[in-house]
Amino acid sequence: MNFALILLILVLVTGVAWVADKLVFQPARRRAAQDALAQFDQQQLAMQGAGVQGSGTQEGSALASARAKVRDDKLRQPWWLEYSASFFPVILAVFVLRSFVVEPFKIPSGSMIPTLHVGDFILVNKFEYGIRLPVLNTKVVALGEPKRGDVVVFRYPKDESMDYIKRVIGVPGDVVAYENKKLTVNGQPVPETAMPDYFDEEHIAYFKQFQETVGGVKHRILNDPNVPPYILGADDFPDKQNCQYNSQGVICKVPAGHYFMMGDNRDNSADSRYWGFVPEQNIVGRAFFIWMNFSNLKRLGRFQ
């Protein structure tokens, strides 16, 4: 489901109703209310002249209430216009916020453990990498580019209706090698420090844990010693000729306008090693904050 498209349609429909009300329907209701009040006043004057109506305090109060009711009835919006026009400012605010500032996502899988857990609700910065037109996803203002070490949400290249989240390992022109479960970028080994084993509650097992530094960003990764280093079941993908698969793993040169992504849970992540490079136009934004996890409130906060 393309939620951005649905939201855009709602903005357009409610916006047309709001503008039509301000320019057409509201002035018409005001004219109708003025005409109705003028007619009401004429009727009251005629009744007073004929001696039909009294002039006491109680009669005056009732007359004022009746006059206000005539006015309010004519000024009242039809139900369909009241709902559509009144929702427009709220829907517009949500659309602008979600399209250009931040967008919420929920982590559906464990590919980014231990950095992100299943059930984490995260915020994604939508403007750090540039301003894009909603729905079309065309960049109109360039503000920056993804950097090594960034955690990024992007549209899955093989099915753009799906959003994925991974860490940027290689930027355009980089040579990324992941062999024997050791990462190198442009021939330089990525610094890695052993940490205490990590207990994965989902798999009920311990995994080797390391602190890795990519692009100056320190983060934790997991390795499963029971999983072999070579890549099984790599798909066909554009520019696959840039990758060399061997018994130790894979070496890829990142083409222009693309990025090489990997999950922090290295042996439980389907990423660029398997389905290829992420085009720049598929980038949604940089993930930076966990705003809710209903099973563990201690997880709230920023992450790298």
C-alpha positions as protocol buffer text, in pm:
chain_id: "A"
residue {
  index: 1
  type: MET
  ca { x: 0 y: 0 z: 0 }
}
residue {
  index: 2
  type: ASN
  ca { x: 141 y: 336 z: -108 }
}
residue {
  index: 3
  type: PHE
  ca { x: 55 y: 541 z: 201 }
}
residue {
  index: 4
  type: ALA
  ca { x: 221 y: 853 z: 58 }
}
residue {
  index: 5
  type: LEU
  ca { x: -8 y: 841 z: -246 }
}
residue {
  index: 6
  type: ILE
  ca { x: -317 y: 788 z: -30 }
}
residue {
  index: 7
  type: LEU
  ca { x: -215 y: 1081 z: 191 }
}
residue {
  index: 8
  type: LEU
  ca { x: -159 y: 1302 z: -115 }
}
residue {
  index: 9
  type: ILE
  ca { x: -505 y: 1218 z: -251 }
}
residue {
  index: 10
  type: LEU
  ca { x: -660 y: 1304 z: 86 }
}
residue {
  index: 11
  type: VAL
  ca { x: -473 y: 1636 z: 92 }
}
residue {
  index: 12
  type: LEU
  ca { x: -599 y: 1721 z: -257 }
}
residue {
  index: 13
  type: VAL
  ca { x: -961 y: 1621 z: -189 }
}
residue {
  index: 14
  type: THR
  ca { x: -987 y: 1797 z: 147 }
}
residue {
  index: 15
  type: GLY
  ca { x: -787 y: 2093 z: 15 }
}
residue {
  index: 16
  type: VAL
  ca { x: -1031 y: 2145 z: -274 }
}
residue {
  index: 17
  type: ALA
  ca { x: -1320 y: 2130 z: -26 }
}
residue {
  index: 18
  type: TRP
  ca { x: -1146 y: 2380 z: 206 }
}
residue {
  index: 19
  type: VAL
  ca { x: -1070 y: 2628 z: -75 }
}
residue {
  index: 20
  type: ALA
  ca { x: -1419 y: 2591 z: -224 }
}
residue {
  index: 21
  type: ASP
  ca { x: -1570 y: 2659 z: 116 }
}
residue {
  index: 22
  type: LYS
  ca { x: -1358 y: 2972 z: 171 }
}
residue {
  index: 23
  type: LEU
  ca { x: -1418 y: 3115 z: -177 }
}
residue {
  index: 24
  type: VAL
  ca { x: -1765 y: 2992 z: -271 }
}
residue {
  index: 25
  type: PHE
  ca { x: -1975 y: 2821 z: -8 }
}
residue {
  index: 26
  type: GLN
  ca { x: -1895 y: 3040 z: 294 }
}
residue {
  index: 27
  type: PRO
  ca { x: -1973 y: 3371 z: 113 }
}
residue {
  index: 28
  type: ALA
  ca { x: -2295 y: 3214 z: -18 }
}
residue {
  index: 29
  type: ARG
  ca { x: -2396 y: 3107 z: 334 }
}
residue {
  index: 30
  type: ARG
  ca { x: -2326 y: 3458 z: 466 }
}
residue {
  index: 31
  type: ARG
  ca { x: -2543 y: 3615 z: 196 }
}
residue {
  index: 32
  type: ALA
  ca { x: -2818 y: 3367 z: 270 }
}
residue {
  index: 33
  type: ALA
  ca { x: -2791 y: 3444 z: 643 }
}
residue {
  index: 34
  type: GLN
  ca { x: -2811 y: 3821 z: 577 }
}
residue {
  index: 35
  type: ASP
  ca { x: -3117 y: 3775 z: 356 }
}
residue {
  index: 36
  type: ALA
  ca { x: -3284 y: 3549 z: 612 }
}
residue {
  index: 37
  type: LEU
  ca { x: -3216 y: 3799 z: 894 }
}
residue {
  index: 38
  type: ALA
  ca { x: -3347 y: 4088 z: 686 }
}
residue {
  index: 39
  type: GLN
  ca { x: -3665 y: 3891 z: 615 }
}
residue {
  index: 40
  type: PHE
  ca { x: -3693 y: 3795 z: 983 }
}
residue {
  index: 41
  type: ASP
  ca { x: -3657 y: 4158 z: 1092 }
}
residue {
  index: 42
  type: GLN
  ca { x: -3921 y: 4270 z: 841 }
}
residue {
  index: 43
  type: GLN
  ca { x: -4163 y: 4009 z: 970 }
}
residue {
  index: 44
  type: GLN
  ca { x: -4105 y: 4122 z: 1330 }
}
residue {
  index: 45
  type: LEU
  ca { x: -4161 y: 4486 z: 1238 }
}
residue {
  index: 46
  type: ALA
  ca { x: -4480 y: 4396 z: 1059 }
}
residue {
  index: 47
  type: MET
  ca { x: -4602 y: 4198 z: 1361 }
}
residue {
  index: 48
  type: GLN
  ca { x: -4519 y: 4484 z: 1597 }
}
residue {
  index: 49
  type: GLY
  ca { x: -4701 y: 4728 z: 1374 }
}
residue {
  index: 50
  type: ALA
  ca { x: -5006 y: 4505 z: 1380 }
}
residue {
  index: 51
  type: GLY
  ca { x: -4982 y: 4483 z: 1762 }
}
residue {
  index: 52
  type: VAL
  ca { x: -4934 y: 4107 z: 1750 }
}
residue {
  index: 53
  type: GLN
  ca { x: -4601 y: 4095 z: 1940 }
}
residue {
  index: 54
  type: GLY
  ca { x: -4526 y: 4223 z: 2290 }
}
residue {
  index: 55
  type: SER
  ca { x: -4225 y: 4424 z: 2395 }
}
residue {
  index: 56
  type: GLY
  ca { x: -4140 y: 4275 z: 2737 }
}
residue {
  index: 57
  type: THR
  ca { x: -3801 y: 4146 z: 2847 }
}
residue {
  index: 58
  type: GLN
  ca { x: -3900 y: 3783 z: 2808 }
}
residue {
  index: 59
  type: GLU
  ca { x: -4039 y: 3840 z: 2460 }
}
residue {
  index: 60
  type: GLY
  ca { x: -3719 y: 4028 z: 2363 }
}
residue {
  index: 61
  type: SER
  ca { x: -3497 y: 3743 z: 2479 }
}
residue {
  index: 62
  type: ALA
  ca { x: -3701 y: 3488 z: 2286 }
}
residue {
  index: 63
  type: LEU
  ca { x: -3687 y: 3709 z: 1979 }
}
residue {
  index: 64
  type: ALA
  ca { x: -3304 y: 3735 z: 2002 }
}
residue {
  index: 65
  type: SER
  ca { x: -3276 y: 3357 z: 2037 }
}
residue {
  index: 66
  type: ALA
  ca { x: -3501 y: 3300 z: 1737 }
}
residue {
  index: 67
  type: ARG
  ca { x: -3301 y: 3552 z: 1530 }
}
residue {
  index: 68
  type: ALA
  ca { x: -2969 y: 3380 z: 1627 }
}
residue {
  index: 69
  type: LYS
  ca { x: -3114 y: 3042 z: 1530 }
}
residue {
  index: 70
  type: VAL
  ca { x: -3212 y: 3174 z: 1187 }
}
residue {
  index: 71
  type: ARG
  ca { x: -2858 y: 3305 z: 1137 }
}
residue {
  index: 72
  type: ASP
  ca { x: -2685 y: 2986 z: 1262 }
}
residue {
  index: 73
  type: ASP
  ca { x: -2901 y: 2761 z: 1046 }
}
residue {
  index: 74
  type: LYS
  ca { x: -2798 y: 2950 z: 734 }
}
residue {
  index: 75
  type: LEU
  ca { x: -2428 y: 2965 z: 828 }
}
residue {
  index: 76
  type: ARG
  ca { x: -2400 y: 2595 z: 919 }
}
residue {
  index: 77
  type: GLN
  ca { x: -2186 y: 2387 z: 680 }
}
residue {
  index: 78
  type: PRO
  ca { x: -2331 y: 2073 z: 519 }
}
residue {
  index: 79
  type: TRP
  ca { x: -2202 y: 1762 z: 698 }
}
residue {
  index: 80
  type: TRP
  ca { x: -1989 y: 1648 z: 403 }
}
residue {
  index: 81
  type: LEU
  ca { x: -1821 y: 1989 z: 375 }
}
residue {
  index: 82
  type: GLU
  ca { x: -1774 y: 2023 z: 750 }
}
residue {
  index: 83
  type: TYR
  ca { x: -1582 y: 1696 z: 774 }
}
residue {
  index: 84
  type: SER
  ca { x: -1372 y: 1731 z: 457 }
}
residue {
  index: 85
  type: ALA
  ca { x: -1275 y: 2095 z: 503 }
}
residue {
  index: 86
  type: SER
  ca { x: -1208 y: 2071 z: 877 }
}
residue {
  index: 87
  type: PHE
  ca { x: -971 y: 1775 z: 832 }
}
residue {
  index: 88
  type: PHE
  ca { x: -762 y: 1954 z: 568 }
}
residue {
  index: 89
  type: PRO
  ca { x: -522 y: 2143 z: 803 }
}
residue {
  index: 90
  type: VAL
  ca { x: -453 y: 1825 z: 1003 }
}
residue {
  index: 91
  type: ILE
  ca { x: -397 y: 1606 z: 697 }
}
residue {
  index: 92
  type: LEU
  ca { x: -179 y: 1875 z: 537 }
}
residue {
  index: 93
  type: ALA
  ca { x: 37 y: 1902 z: 851 }
}
residue {
  index: 94
  type: VAL
  ca { x: 83 y: 1522 z: 861 }
}
residue {
  index: 95
  type: PHE
  ca { x: 164 y: 1514 z: 489 }
}
residue {
  index: 96
  type: VAL
  ca { x: 428 y: 1789 z: 513 }
}
residue {
  index: 97
  type: LEU
  ca { x: 583 y: 1642 z: 830 }
}
residue {
  index: 98
  type: ARG
  ca { x: 596 y: 1289 z: 691 }
}
residue {
  index: 99
  type: SER
  ca { x: 717 y: 1392 z: 344 }
}
residue {
  index: 100
  type: PHE
  ca { x: 984 y: 1648 z: 431 }
}
residue {
  index: 101
  type: VAL
  ca { x: 1081 y: 1626 z: 799 }
}
residue {
  index: 102
  type: VAL
  ca { x: 1053 y: 1287 z: 974 }
}
residue {
  index: 103
  type: GLU
  ca { x: 871 y: 962 z: 903 }
}
residue {
  index: 104
  type: PRO
  ca { x: 800 y: 681 z: 1151 }
}
residue {
  index: 105
  type: PHE
  ca { x: 878 y: 317 z: 1077 }
}
residue {
  index: 106
  type: LYS
  ca { x: 853 y: -9 z: 1268 }
}
residue {
  index: 107
  type: ILE
  ca { x: 1138 y: -264 z: 1263 }
}
residue {
  index: 108
  type: PRO
  ca { x: 990 y: -592 z: 1132 }
}
residue {
  index: 109
  type: SER
  ca { x: 1292 y: -824 z: 1144 }
}
residue {
  index: 110
  type: GLY
  ca { x: 1613 y: -896 z: 1333 }
}
residue {
  index: 111
  type: SER
  ca { x: 1857 y: -812 z: 1054 }
}
residue {
  index: 112
  type: MET
  ca { x: 1984 y: -505 z: 1243 }
}
residue {
  index: 113
  type: ILE
  ca { x: 2026 y: -669 z: 1585 }
}
residue {
  index: 114
  type: PRO
  ca { x: 2189 y: -564 z: 1816 }
}
residue {
  index: 115
  type: THR
  ca { x: 2145 y: -200 z: 1700 }
}
residue {
  index: 116
  type: LEU
  ca { x: 1772 y: -231 z: 1630 }
}
residue {
  index: 117
  type: HIS
  ca { x: 1530 y: -491 z: 1764 }
}
residue {
  index: 118
  type: VAL
  ca { x: 1206 y: -631 z: 1630 }
}
residue {
  index: 119
  type: GLY
  ca { x: 928 y: -401 z: 1749 }
}
residue {
  index: 120
  type: ASP
  ca { x: 1136 y: -84 z: 1767 }
}
residue {
  index: 121
  type: PHE
  ca { x: 947 y: 220 z: 1638 }
}
residue {
  index: 122
  type: ILE
  ca { x: 1198 y: 455 z: 1481 }
}
residue {
  index: 123
  type: LEU
  ca { x: 1211 y: 803 z: 1329 }
}
residue {
  index: 124
  type: VAL
  ca { x: 1376 y: 868 z: 994 }
}
residue {
  index: 125
  type: ASN
  ca { x: 1521 y: 1206 z: 895 }
}
residue {
  index: 126
  type: LYS
  ca { x: 1370 y: 1288 z: 554 }
}
residue {
  index: 127
  type: PHE
  ca { x: 1568 y: 1603 z: 466 }
}
residue {
  index: 128
  type: GLU
  ca { x: 1928 y: 1516 z: 555 }
}
residue {
  index: 129
  type: TYR
  ca { x: 1993 y: 1364 z: 213 }
}
residue {
  index: 130
  type: GLY
  ca { x: 1789 y: 1625 z: 21 }
}
residue {
  index: 131
  type: ILE
  ca { x: 1431 y: 1731 z: -41 }
}
residue {
  index: 132
  type: ARG
  ca { x: 1229 y: 1492 z: -258 }
}
residue {
  index: 133
  type: LEU
  ca { x: 889 y: 1530 z: -416 }
}
residue {
  index: 134
  type: PRO
  ca { x: 637 y: 1305 z: -240 }
}
residue {
  index: 135
  type: VAL
  ca { x: 517 y: 999 z: -436 }
}
residue {
  index: 136
  type: LEU
  ca { x: 751 y: 1076 z: -731 }
}
residue {
  index: 137
  type: ASN
  ca { x: 1058 y: 1057 z: -502 }
}
residue {
  index: 138
  type: THR
  ca { x: 1243 y: 1298 z: -729 }
}
residue {
  index: 139
  type: LYS
  ca { x: 1515 y: 1498 z: -551 }
}
residue {
  index: 140
  type: VAL
  ca { x: 1462 y: 1871 z: -603 }
}
residue {
  index: 141
  type: VAL
  ca { x: 1707 y: 2009 z: -344 }
}
residue {
  index: 142
  type: ALA
  ca { x: 2039 y: 1833 z: -274 }
}
residue {
  index: 143
  type: LEU
  ca { x: 2147 y: 1873 z: 90 }
}
residue {
  index: 144
  type: GLY
  ca { x: 2377 y: 1576 z: 147 }
}
residue {
  index: 145
  type: GLU
  ca { x: 2452 y: 1214 z: 64 }
}
residue {
  index: 146
  type: PRO
  ca { x: 2450 y: 891 z: 266 }
}
residue {
  index: 147
  type: LYS
  ca { x: 2781 y: 828 z: 441 }
}
residue {
  index: 148
  type: ARG
  ca { x: 2952 y: 507 z: 547 }
}
residue {
  index: 149
  type: GLY
  ca { x: 2811 y: 398 z: 880 }
}
residue {
  index: 150
  type: ASP
  ca { x: 2470 y: 564 z: 839 }
}
residue {
  index: 151
  type: VAL
  ca { x: 2164 y: 352 z: 918 }
}
residue {
  index: 152
  type: VAL
  ca { x: 1934 y: 412 z: 623 }
}
residue {
  index: 153
  type: VAL
  ca { x: 1577 y: 329 z: 525 }
}
residue {
  index: 154
  type: PHE
  ca { x: 1531 y: 266 z: 153 }
}
residue {
  index: 155
  type: ARG
  ca { x: 1289 y: 110 z: -92 }
}
residue {
  index: 156
  type: TYR
  ca { x: 1389 y: -250 z: -163 }
}
residue {
  index: 157
  type: PRO
  ca { x: 1529 y: -256 z: -521 }
}
residue {
  index: 158
  type: LYS
  ca { x: 1351 y: -582 z: -610 }
}
residue {
  index: 159
  type: ASP
  ca { x: 1013 y: -465 z: -476 }
}
residue {
  index: 160
  type: GLU
  ca { x: 988 y: -90 z: -421 }
}
residue {
  index: 161
  type: SER
  ca { x: 662 y: -124 z: -229 }
}
residue {
  index: 162
  type: MET
  ca { x: 872 y: -261 z: 60 }
}
residue {
  index: 163
  type: ASP
  ca { x: 1093 y: -53 z: 290 }
}
residue {
  index: 164
  type: TYR
  ca { x: 1422 y: -198 z: 415 }
}
residue {
  index: 165
  type: ILE
  ca { x: 1665 y: -72 z: 677 }
}
residue {
  index: 166
  type: LYS
  ca { x: 2039 y: -145 z: 669 }
}
residue {
  index: 167
  type: ARG
  ca { x: 2373 y: 21 z: 733 }
}
residue {
  index: 168
  type: VAL
  ca { x: 2568 y: 194 z: 456 }
}
residue {
  index: 169
  type: ILE
  ca { x: 2897 y: 10 z: 409 }
}
residue {
  index: 170
  type: GLY
  ca { x: 3004 y: 127 z: 65 }
}
residue {
  index: 171
  type: VAL
  ca { x: 2939 y: 453 z: -124 }
}
residue {
  index: 172
  type: PRO
  ca { x: 2979 y: 505 z: -501 }
}
residue {
  index: 173
  type: GLY
  ca { x: 3323 y: 397 z: -620 }
}
residue {
  index: 174
  type: ASP
  ca { x: 3411 y: 196 z: -306 }
}
residue {
  index: 175
  type: VAL
  ca { x: 3543 y: -158 z: -322 }
}
residue {
  index: 176
  type: VAL
  ca { x: 3380 y: -357 z: -44 }
}
residue {
  index: 177
  type: ALA
  ca { x: 3507 y: -702 z: 52 }
}
residue {
  index: 178
  type: TYR
  ca { x: 3345 y: -933 z: 305 }
}
residue {
  index: 179
  type: GLU
  ca { x: 3558 y: -1244 z: 324 }
}
residue {
  index: 180
  type: ASN
  ca { x: 3592 y: -1488 z: 610 }
}
residue {
  index: 181
  type: LYS
  ca { x: 3350 y: -1260 z: 795 }
}
residue {
  index: 182
  type: LYS
  ca { x: 3601 y: -974 z: 790 }
}
residue {
  index: 183
  type: LEU
  ca { x: 3507 y: -643 z: 630 }
}
residue {
  index: 184
  type: THR
  ca { x: 3741 y: -426 z: 425 }
}
residue {
  index: 185
  type: VAL
  ca { x: 3662 y: -105 z: 237 }
}
residue {
  index: 186
  type: ASN
  ca { x: 3898 y: 10 z: -38 }
}
residue {
  index: 187
  type: GLY
  ca { x: 4159 y: -238 z: 84 }
}
residue {
  index: 188
  type: GLN
  ca { x: 4152 y: -109 z: 443 }
}
residue {
  index: 189
  type: PRO
  ca { x: 4035 y: -351 z: 714 }
}
residue {
  index: 190
  type: VAL
  ca { x: 3745 y: -212 z: 912 }
}
residue {
  index: 191
  type: PRO
  ca { x: 3844 y: -186 z: 1282 }
}
residue {
  index: 192
  type: GLU
  ca { x: 3681 y: -455 z: 1490 }
}
residue {
  index: 193
  type: THR
  ca { x: 3698 y: -526 z: 1865 }
}
residue {
  index: 194
  type: ALA
  ca { x: 3567 y: -843 z: 2031 }
}
residue {
  index: 195
  type: MET
  ca { x: 3291 y: -799 z: 2290 }
}
residue {
  index: 196
  type: PRO
  ca { x: 3107 y: -1042 z: 2520 }
}
residue {
  index: 197
  type: ASP
  ca { x: 2881 y: -1287 z: 2339 }
}
residue {
  index: 198
  type: TYR
  ca { x: 2529 y: -1167 z: 2266 }
}
residue {
  index: 199
  type: PHE
  ca { x: 2224 y: -1372 z: 2369 }
}
residue {
  index: 200
  type: ASP
  ca { x: 1953 y: -1358 z: 2105 }
}
residue {
  index: 201
  type: GLU
  ca { x: 1616 y: -1417 z: 2272 }
}
residue {
  index: 202
  type: GLU
  ca { x: 1445 y: -1489 z: 1940 }
}
residue {
  index: 203
  type: HIS
  ca { x: 1682 y: -1772 z: 1844 }
}
residue {
  index: 204
  type: ILE
  ca { x: 1762 y: -1865 z: 2206 }
}
residue {
  index: 205
  type: ALA
  ca { x: 2132 y: -1876 z: 2121 }
}
residue {
  index: 206
  type: TYR
  ca { x: 2457 y: -1691 z: 2178 }
}
residue {
  index: 207
  type: PHE
  ca { x: 2634 y: -1511 z: 1894 }
}
residue {
  index: 208
  type: LYS
  ca { x: 2980 y: -1362 z: 1864 }
}
residue {
  index: 209
  type: GLN
  ca { x: 2962 y: -987 z: 1915 }
}
residue {
  index: 210
  type: PHE
  ca { x: 3207 y: -723 z: 1795 }
}
residue {
  index: 211
  type: GLN
  ca { x: 3234 y: -346 z: 1795 }
}
residue {
  index: 212
  type: GLU
  ca { x: 3295 y: -226 z: 1441 }
}
residue {
  index: 213
  type: THR
  ca { x: 3386 y: 123 z: 1318 }
}
residue {
  index: 214
  type: VAL
  ca { x: 3263 y: 216 z: 970 }
}
residue {
  index: 215
  type: GLY
  ca { x: 3309 y: 573 z: 852 }
}
residue {
  index: 216
  type: GLY
  ca { x: 3394 y: 680 z: 1206 }
}
residue {
  index: 217
  type: VAL
  ca { x: 3067 y: 533 z: 1340 }
}
residue {
  index: 218
  type: LYS
  ca { x: 3111 y: 278 z: 1618 }
}
residue {
  index: 219
  type: HIS
  ca { x: 2841 y: 13 z: 1635 }
}
residue {
  index: 220
  type: ARG
  ca { x: 2796 y: -348 z: 1735 }
}
residue {
  index: 221
  type: ILE
  ca { x: 2763 y: -642 z: 1497 }
}
residue {
  index: 222
  type: LEU
  ca { x: 2687 y: -1012 z: 1540 }
}
residue {
  index: 223
  type: ASN
  ca { x: 2845 y: -1317 z: 1378 }
}
residue {
  index: 224
  type: ASP
  ca { x: 2720 y: -1674 z: 1393 }
}
residue {
  index: 225
  type: PRO
  ca { x: 3022 y: -1912 z: 1399 }
}
residue {
  index: 226
  type: ASN
  ca { x: 2800 y: -2192 z: 1269 }
}
residue {
  index: 227
  type: VAL
  ca { x: 2727 y: -2013 z: 942 }
}
residue {
  index: 228
  type: PRO
  ca { x: 2991 y: -2051 z: 665 }
}
residue {
  index: 229
  type: PRO
  ca { x: 3146 y: -1734 z: 517 }
}
residue {
  index: 230
  type: TYR
  ca { x: 3047 y: -1791 z: 152 }
}
residue {
  index: 231
  type: ILE
  ca { x: 2729 y: -1642 z: 7 }
}
residue {
  index: 232
  type: LEU
  ca { x: 2458 y: -1890 z: -85 }
}
residue {
  index: 233
  type: GLY
  ca { x: 2166 y: -1802 z: -311 }
}
residue {
  index: 234
  type: ALA
  ca { x: 2270 y: -1461 z: -440 }
}
residue {
  index: 235
  type: ASP
  ca { x: 2007 y: -1321 z: -679 }
}
residue {
  index: 236
  type: ASP
  ca { x: 2062 y: -1180 z: -1024 }
}
residue {
  index: 237
  type: PHE
  ca { x: 2073 y: -800 z: -999 }
}
residue {
  index: 238
  type: PRO
  ca { x: 2188 y: -498 z: -1202 }
}
residue {
  index: 239
  type: ASP
  ca { x: 2568 y: -457 z: -1210 }
}
residue {
  index: 240
  type: LYS
  ca { x: 2623 y: -803 z: -1065 }
}
residue {
  index: 241
  type: GLN
  ca { x: 2934 y: -820 z: -1281 }
}
residue {
  index: 242
  type: ASN
  ca { x: 3085 y: -573 z: -1029 }
}
residue {
  index: 243
  type: CYS
  ca { x: 3086 y: -852 z: -769 }
}
residue {
  index: 244
  type: GLN
  ca { x: 3313 y: -1154 z: -736 }
}
residue {
  index: 245
  type: TYR
  ca { x: 3178 y: -1442 z: -527 }
}
residue {
  index: 246
  type: ASN
  ca { x: 3419 y: -1697 z: -385 }
}
residue {
  index: 247
  type: SER
  ca { x: 3442 y: -1956 z: -108 }
}
residue {
  index: 248
  type: GLN
  ca { x: 3544 y: -1685 z: 144 }
}
residue {
  index: 249
  type: GLY
  ca { x: 3262 y: -1441 z: 65 }
}
residue {
  index: 250
  type: VAL
  ca { x: 3224 y: -1158 z: -187 }
}
residue {
  index: 251
  type: ILE
  ca { x: 3408 y: -854 z: -326 }
}
residue {
  index: 252
  type: CYS
  ca { x: 3204 y: -576 z: -491 }
}
residue {
  index: 253
  type: LYS
  ca { x: 3282 y: -243 z: -652 }
}
residue {
  index: 254
  type: VAL
  ca { x: 2994 y: -2 z: -588 }
}
residue {
  index: 255
  type: PRO
  ca { x: 2872 y: 157 z: -915 }
}
residue {
  index: 256
  type: ALA
  ca { x: 2805 y: 529 z: -950 }
}
residue {
  index: 257
  type: GLY
  ca { x: 2479 y: 644 z: -794 }
}
residue {
  index: 258
  type: HIS
  ca { x: 2447 y: 331 z: -578 }
}
residue {
  index: 259
  type: TYR
  ca { x: 2521 y: 211 z: -224 }
}
residue {
  index: 260
  type: PHE
  ca { x: 2627 y: -117 z: -65 }
}
residue {
  index: 261
  type: MET
  ca { x: 2416 y: -203 z: 241 }
}
residue {
  index: 262
  type: MET
  ca { x: 2461 y: -463 z: 514 }
}
residue {
  index: 263
  type: GLY
  ca { x: 2270 y: -557 z: 829 }
}
residue {
  index: 264
  type: ASP
  ca { x: 2447 y: -552 z: 1165 }
}
residue {
  index: 265
  type: ASN
  ca { x: 2328 y: -909 z: 1226 }
}
residue {
  index: 266
  type: ARG
  ca { x: 2569 y: -1026 z: 959 }
}
residue {
  index: 267
  type: ASP
  ca { x: 2465 y: -1392 z: 932 }
}
residue {
  index: 268
  type: ASN
  ca { x: 2092 y: -1318 z: 957 }
}
residue {
  index: 269
  type: SER
  ca { x: 2057 y: -1036 z: 707 }
}
residue {
  index: 270
  type: ALA
  ca { x: 1952 y: -1042 z: 342 }
}
residue {
  index: 271
  type: ASP
  ca { x: 2135 y: -738 z: 207 }
}
residue {
  index: 272
  type: SER
  ca { x: 2356 y: -615 z: -78 }
}
residue {
  index: 273
  type: ARG
  ca { x: 2557 y: -934 z: -63 }
}
residue {
  index: 274
  type: TYR
  ca { x: 2248 y: -1119 z: -186 }
}
residue {
  index: 275
  type: TRP
  ca { x: 2030 y: -879 z: -386 }
}
residue {
  index: 276
  type: GLY
  ca { x: 2271 y: -608 z: -498 }
}
residue {
  index: 277
  type: PHE
  ca { x: 2321 y: -234 z: -480 }
}
residue {
  index: 278
  type: VAL
  ca { x: 2068 y: 30 z: -370 }
}
residue {
  index: 279
  type: PRO
  ca { x: 2011 y: 313 z: -621 }
}
residue {
  index: 280
  type: GLU
  ca { x: 2034 y: 665 z: -482 }
}
residue {
  index: 281
  type: GLN
  ca { x: 1675 y: 739 z: -582 }
}
residue {
  index: 282
  type: ASN
  ca { x: 1555 y: 457 z: -353 }
}
residue {
  index: 283
  type: ILE
  ca { x: 1691 y: 623 z: -39 }
}
residue {
  index: 284
  type: VAL
  ca { x: 1418 y: 735 z: 201 }
}
residue {
  index: 285
  type: GLY
  ca { x: 1624 y: 883 z: 484 }
}
residue {
  index: 286
  type: ARG
  ca { x: 1856 y: 829 z: 779 }
}
residue {
  index: 287
  type: ALA
  ca { x: 1720 y: 648 z: 1083 }
}
residue {
  index: 288
  type: PHE
  ca { x: 1829 y: 812 z: 1408 }
}
residue {
  index: 289
  type: PHE
  ca { x: 1586 y: 766 z: 1698 }
}
residue {
  index: 290
  type: ILE
  ca { x: 1385 y: 491 z: 1869 }
}
residue {
  index: 291
  type: TRP
  ca { x: 1067 y: 659 z: 1993 }
}
residue {
  index: 292
  type: MET
  ca { x: 886 y: 348 z: 2121 }
}
residue {
  index: 293
  type: ASN
  ca { x: 924 y: -20 z: 2197 }
}
residue {
  index: 294
  type: PHE
  ca { x: 625 y: -150 z: 2389 }
}
residue {
  index: 295
  type: SER
  ca { x: 813 y: -453 z: 2525 }
}
residue {
  index: 296
  type: ASN
  ca { x: 1121 y: -259 z: 2641 }
}
residue {
  index: 297
  type: LEU
  ca { x: 1090 y: 113 z: 2717 }
}
residue {
  index: 298
  type: LYS
  ca { x: 1461 y: 131 z: 2803 }
}
residue {
  index: 299
  type: ARG
  ca { x: 1539 y: 115 z: 2432 }
}
residue {
  index: 300
  type: LEU
  ca { x: 1407 y: 465 z: 2365 }
}
residue {
  index: 301
  type: GLY
  ca { x: 1665 y: 715 z: 2243 }
}
residue {
  index: 302
  type: ARG
  ca { x: 1919 y: 789 z: 1971 }
}
residue {
  index: 303
  type: PHE
  ca { x: 2134 y: 521 z: 1809 }
}
residue {
  index: 304
  type: GLN
  ca { x: 2419 y: 492 z: 1562 }
}
